[in-house]
Amino acid sequence: MRPKTIRAIRGTGWTFIWLGVYLLGFVAYQLWFTNLLTAREQSALAAGLDEHFAEVVVEEVEYEPVIPSGPSTTTTTVPDTGPPPPEPEPRILLQEAASEEGEAFAQIRIPAVDLDVTVVEGVRRRDLKKGPGHLPGTPLPGQPGNAVVSGHRTTYGAPFGDLGDLAIGDLIEVETALGTHVYAVREAPERCRTDDGLCVVAPTDLWVTEPREGAWLTLTTCHPRFSSRQRLIVFAELVSGPNAEVIVGA
């Protein structure tokens, strides 16, 4: 074999070796170093959460549920000469203002998958590096409507790595300045339900973030693992907490 050919083979071999080293380093960064960074962020965020709770101003507002519109009907009004019915007691809802993006405001616990992490406001890339983030523009957990929280599945601590293991009825606890709001996982809607019962949508399927009647918590993460091609969605309904009786019983 000619010397030039030998040198070419050696050069190609070293190229593949260095490429392999680079890929191993990249994977190590994604799966180990980012987890370490998020663990440090989480420790600092959790340490300051009690102080945040103490500083939050809680307001009491009258709750007026939104009644879905339906077809109009014509009725005949019969004069009533009796005393007017008593005014219903106002339903009082506890509210708190949203935090600044990047700031911690809640703790989410899912016993079924051994999850206990601090949630920040915002879903920017730098927000989600700290932990799960609440989508601005959607209600806060414990409020009427559809509170949306997103989180990584494989990197930066992978807080939602086991989201696909949740089953109908599993409980999700979200602690905020108002108290602890408990949600129960519900069946995936038929429009997004897969053969294994998961809700999987495209990143452009924004209907999962739209307002809903009652009080809901929607968790979102990338799907499948190590890919951002789709989104895995978990819907959970409020079953107990400071505002549950007011919202659910309205």
Buried (B, 14 or more C-beta within 10 A) or exposed (E): EEEEEEEEEEEEEEEEEEEEEEEEEEEEEBEEEBBEBBEEBBEEBBEEBEEBBEEBEBEEEEBEBEEEEEEEEEEEEEEEEEEEEEEEEEBEBBBBEBBEBBBBBBBBBBEBBEBEBBBBBBBEEEBBBBBBBBBBEBBBBBBBBBBBBBBBBBBBBBBBBBBBEBEEEBBBBBBBBBBBBBBBBBEBEEEBEEEEEBBBBEEEBEEBBEEBEBBBBBBBBBBEEEEEEBBBBBBBBBBBBBBBEBBBEB
